[in-house]
Amino acid sequence: MEIAVVGSEEFVLGFRLAGLKRVFVADENNYQSVIVTAMSDANIGILAVDAVDLNYLPQNVRTKILDSIQPVVVPVGGDESDLREKVKRAIGVDLYKTEDE
């Protein structure tokens, strides 16, 4: 299984520098078709996407992509509350919860 990334030229640049070879450049106009193409590749196990770019997708498509098991879609970026939800969803425990909550 491979790791791939979908996003703008600026977003994918760091992943390219880190050695990722499966890079899909997309913008607002072609984002949905590019991400569907990447998700249909059976060799991709993890797909990193810019969390902001997910706003280019209709809500039903976004939900389907984020609930995908093969490949696992990992949104990168966003605020701290978004990170809290990602961790909670991934491991099933709210690590940020305090005794006061």
Secondary structure, DSSP 4 states (H G I P E B T S, - for coil): -EEEEEE-HHHHHHHHHTT--EEEE--TTTHHHHHHHHHT-TTEEEEEEEGGGGGGS-HHHHHHHHT-TTTEEEEE---HHHHHHHHHHHHSS-TT--TT-
